[in-house]
Amino acid sequence: MAEIGIGLIGGGYMGKAHAVAYSAVGAVFDTALRPRLEVIAATSLASAERHARSYGFARAAESWRDVVGDPRVGAVVIASPQETHRAIAEAAFAAGKPVFCEKPLGASLADARAMVAAAETSGLPNMIGFNYVRTPATQFVRQLLAEGAIGRVTWFRGEHTEDFLADPALPATWRTTGRANGTMGDLAPHPINCLLALMGPVEALSARIETVHAVRPGPAGPVAVDNDDQAQMMLRFASGVMGHLFVSRVATGRKMGYAYEIHGTKGAIRFDQEDQNAVWLYRADGPEATRGFTRILTGPRHPDYLAFCQGPGHGTGYQDQIIIEARDFLQAIATGRPVWPTFRDGLAVSAIIETAFKAAEDGQWHAVAQG
């Protein structure tokens, strides 16, 4: 059975998730290409050594450059801060190695464009990490829409709402400084990727972006918050359908509000990640008195569910989404064929984010650059 050495850059929250995923993916999906946890780099050699022992890597590296240049590494997984993504990806492609990069693709639209250029020039497999769209439930929704289950789509509403910074008394941190760490850089990429997957390209948008808590406590006194807490967009899709997106890190009471609602001429669909193993489907048929939303619990007949569990309604979780991503990346490497979402799909997300900032500045509708 063929093996490939995995080099992981970043040992924090997402680094651990990817390490666990590559440890489990071969058993879960019986992949033709089996990953080997080869080497990991983190913020320091001591940190990398600690993570290597904890996660099961063969060894630790002093820097990401050592990971990229290691001859035993066949593919690179980037789970480090977004301002590091471009340099790592460009170096990995230059070294002839496929790259999986956590979202967002880069710290700016320029970074994203450069990373796509490097990926496509190299001809190597590349993927970007949008895990939430891989739940069996949302994969099933994509099937429903493709089949025309709710007729012609007429409206989309999406959100990603959490409350980890809802309390104004919480102190300033790295999350409250730098545009890339605001809600538009942190949360917004996920629902934007989702709406692109479900609805197709966005033609134009208008946006409002704001900082709700402009000052937070710091060690030496009040500290100004220089990035955004929440944002909303009105959208016009290339299909002509209108929509709306709201993102917030100050939505009191919301923990994982990655949710959407889609209306069509023959029905509607609702989904909320806080109940990630259920889809609500309304079909506009039959007697009016018996119509209503039906709660469909995911099970073995839904995409990628059976690999984890044989019992309908038992459910899958966050880590399972990362394992599905790992399966897809290994498949892209083994077959040499692109697997969605590629770096170019990540660029489409970055383009919408950049356009939203421009629209928020002047209050006008702006066309979204395609490609």
Secondary structure in CASP SS format (residue, H / E / C, confidence):
PFRMAT SS
TARGET T0000
AUTHOR 0000-0000-0000
METHOD secondary structure of the structure
MODEL  1
M C 1.00
A E 1.00
E E 1.00
I E 1.00
G E 1.00
I E 1.00
G E 1.00
L E 1.00
I E 1.00
G C 1.00
G C 1.00
G C 1.00
Y H 1.00
M H 1.00
G H 1.00
K H 1.00
A H 1.00
H H 1.00
A H 1.00
V H 1.00
A H 1.00
Y H 1.00
S H 1.00
A H 1.00
V H 1.00
G H 1.00
A H 1.00
V H 1.00
F H 1.00
D C 1.00
T C 1.00
A C 1.00
L E 1.00
R E 1.00
P E 1.00
R E 1.00
L E 1.00
E E 1.00
V E 1.00
I E 1.00
A E 1.00
A C 1.00
T C 1.00
S C 1.00
L H 1.00
A H 1.00
S H 1.00
A H 1.00
E H 1.00
R H 1.00
H H 1.00
A H 1.00
R H 1.00
S H 1.00
Y H 1.00
G C 1.00
F C 1.00
A C 1.00
R E 1.00
A E 1.00
A E 1.00
E C 1.00
S C 1.00
W H 1.00
R H 1.00
D H 1.00
V H 1.00
V H 1.00
G H 1.00
D C 1.00
P C 1.00
R C 1.00
V C 1.00
G C 1.00
A E 1.00
V E 1.00
V E 1.00
I E 1.00
A C 1.00
S C 1.00
P C 1.00
Q H 1.00
E H 1.00
T H 1.00
H H 1.00
R H 1.00
A H 1.00
I H 1.00
A H 1.00
E H 1.00
A H 1.00
A H 1.00
F H 1.00
A H 1.00
A C 1.00
G C 1.00
K C 1.00
P C 1.00
V E 1.00
F E 1.00
C E 1.00
E E 1.00
K C 1.00
P C 1.00
L C 1.00
G C 1.00
A C 1.00
S C 1.00
L H 1.00
A H 1.00
D H 1.00
A H 1.00
R H 1.00
A H 1.00
M H 1.00
V H 1.00
A H 1.00
A H 1.00
A H 1.00
E H 1.00
T H 1.00
S H 1.00
G C 1.00
L C 1.00
P C 1.00
N E 1.00
M E 1.00
I E 1.00
G E 1.00
F C 1.00
N C 1.00
Y H 1.00
V H 1.00
R H 1.00
T C 1.00
P H 1.00
A H 1.00
T H 1.00
Q H 1.00
F H 1.00
V H 1.00
R H 1.00
Q H 1.00
L H 1.00
L H 1.00
A H 1.00
E H 1.00
G C 1.00
A C 1.00
I C 1.00
G C 1.00
R C 1.00
V E 1.00
T E 1.00
W E 1.00
F E 1.00
R E 1.00
G E 1.00
E E 1.00
H E 1.00
T E 1.00
E C 1.00
D C 1.00
F C 1.00
L C 1.00
A C 1.00
D C 1.00
P C 1.00
A C 1.00
L C 1.00
P C 1.00
A C 1.00
T C 1.00
W H 1.00
R H 1.00
T H 1.00
T C 1.00
G C 1.00
R H 1.00
A H 1.00
N H 1.00
G C 1.00
T H 1.00
M H 1.00
G H 1.00
D H 1.00
L C 1.00
A C 1.00
P H 1.00
H H 1.00
P H 1.00
I H 1.00
N H 1.00
C H 1.00
L H 1.00
L H 1.00
A H 1.00
L H 1.00
M H 1.00
G C 1.00
P C 1.00
V E 1.00
E E 1.00
A E 1.00
L E 1.00
S E 1.00
A E 1.00
R E 1.00
I E 1.00
E E 1.00
T C 1.00
V C 1.00
H C 1.00
A C 1.00
V E 1.00
R E 1.00
P E 1.00
G E 1.00
P C 1.00
A C 1.00
G E 1.00
P E 1.00
V E 1.00
A E 1.00
V C 1.00
D C 1.00
N C 1.00
D C 1.00
D C 1.00
Q E 1.00
A E 1.00
Q E 1.00
M E 1.00
M E 1.00
L E 1.00
R E 1.00
F E 1.00
A C 1.00
S C 1.00
G C 1.00
V C 1.00
M E 1.00
G E 1.00
H E 1.00
L E 1.00
F E 1.00
V E 1.00
S E 1.00
R C 1.00
V C 1.00
A C 1.00
T C 1.00
G C 1.00
R C 1.00
K C 1.00
M C 1.00
G E 1.00
Y E 1.00
A E 1.00
Y E 1.00
E E 1.00
I E 1.00
H E 1.00
G E 1.00
T C 1.00
K C 1.00
G E 1.00
A E 1.00
I E 1.00
R E 1.00
F E 1.00
D E 1.00
Q H 1.00
E H 1.00
D H 1.00
Q C 1.00
N C 1.00
A E 1.00
V E 1.00
W E 1.00
L E 1.00
Y E 1.00
R E 1.00
A C 1.00
D C 1.00
G C 1.00
P C 1.00
E H 1.00
A H 1.00
T H 1.00
R C 1.00
G C 1.00
F C 1.00
T E 1.00
R E 1.00
I E 1.00
L E 1.00
T C 1.00
G C 1.00
P C 1.00
R C 1.00
H C 1.00
P C 1.00
D C 1.00
Y C 1.00
L C 1.00
A C 1.00
F C 1.00
C C 1.00
Q C 1.00
G C 1.00
P C 1.00
G C 1.00
H C 1.00
G C 1.00
T C 1.00
G C 1.00
Y H 1.00
Q H 1.00
D H 1.00
Q H 1.00
I H 1.00
I H 1.00
I H 1.00
E H 1.00
A H 1.00
R H 1.00
D H 1.00
F H 1.00
L H 1.00
Q H 1.00
A H 1.00
I H 1.00
A H 1.00
T H 1.00
G C 1.00
R C 1.00
P C 1.00
V C 1.00
W C 1.00
P C 1.00
T C 1.00
F H 1.00
R H 1.00
D H 1.00
G H 1.00
L H 1.00
A H 1.00
V H 1.00
S H 1.00
A H 1.00
I H 1.00
I H 1.00
E H 1.00
T H 1.00
A H 1.00
F H 1.00
K H 1.00
A H 1.00
A H 1.00
E H 1.00
D H 1.00
G C 1.00
Q C 1.00
W C 1.00
H E 1.00
A E 1.00
V C 1.00
A C 1.00
Q C 1.00
G C 1.00
END
